[in-house]
Amino acid sequence: MRFRLTLAYDGGNYCGWQLQPDKDSIQGRVEAALAGIFGTPVRVYAAGRTDAGVHARGQVASFDAPRPFEAADLLRALNAILPRDIAVIETIPVDDDFDPRRDARSRIYEYRILNRGRRSAFDYRYAWRVGLPLEIELMNAAATRFIGEHDFAAFRSLGSEEPTTVRRVIVSEWRCDGGRLVYRVEATAFLRHMVRTMVGAMVAVGNGKLTPEHIDALIEGRDRGLAPAAVPAHGLFLVAVRY
């Protein structure tokens, strides 16, 4: 019996989603909770492997239950066992061939920036503070250049083993949310550090170091060495996975 889980978590205390030796991971915590419920090891597969410090509001995962279990009871049991910074939002029985990664049509991420000089006692964990003023109109002009199918080799983590660096971006836009700037991007798939590097380039446009036209040159050049560094992980959220 296969279940689909939707999870939210604060990634600040973890090495990321994926299991790593001698490190605390989201996957490890979920698998430990399931092992406690079923009395046997259970492997969990996710739609995407979020990095250390990255948060999620709509991560999707699946696992094969060793025995029948009511979805509502599973939801209650998991949330009773998991730590407070990991919450299961939904548990749904699915077909045995459901694959959270391969079946996904697109993924949505958001990146949050606190654009002010003084620090925050509350947002420090969930937004990157940028003290220099940023022009959101220029950042949106840069954001539109990512829309469509492009080779994102310049925006990936070096050393990534991907069969192709071509991705299709469906949505790419900035908005103001109170005192924050929020970037929303939806794509068929993402390369490692792709969103954080894209944000770094757009922030450079917003503070006048680059122009929106530079984004075109970075995409066409496919040279990671010319693109800005990836911005901090703690401002990034996996918002949803579409099927």
PyMOL commands that set and color helices and strands:
alter all, ss='L'
color gray80, all
select helices_A, chain A and resi 11-13+26-38+71-81+123-125+136-146+153-155+194-206+212-221+224-226+233-235
alter helices_A, ss='H'
color red, helices_A
select strands_A, chain A and resi 2-9+45-46+55-64+86-94+106-114+128-129+148-151+166-177+180-187+236-242
alter strands_A, ss='S'
color yellow, strands_A
deselect
rebuild
show_as cartoon
